[in-house]
């Protein structure tokens, strides 16, 4: 995960087949930013509906580590999210 973050910080534009298979990749639809509820460690989360999940409730990512300036993808502590 640390190496992927380093690559993203250099301006590298990822493609699904270029991300280490040990890092989970999912797609999030109808998403929005949410602040965390941890006052001691404020950070941003993403809430939305994962495309591969039929759940009726939105899900939340872990902390956002890096997000694309075009808002097409985000690296979070729980994996790599493609944003729709």
QUIQUI-V471669 format. One line per field, one symbol per residue. phi: phi as a letter, one per 30 degrees, with the letter a starting at -180 (. if undefined). A space follows every 10 residues. Layout:
# QUIQUI-V471669
phi = ???
This chain:
# QUIQUI-V471669
phi = .ddddedddd jdcdbedcce ddcdbbccch cadbddccdd bdacbcclcd dcbcddcdcc ddedcabddd hcabcbdckc cdcc
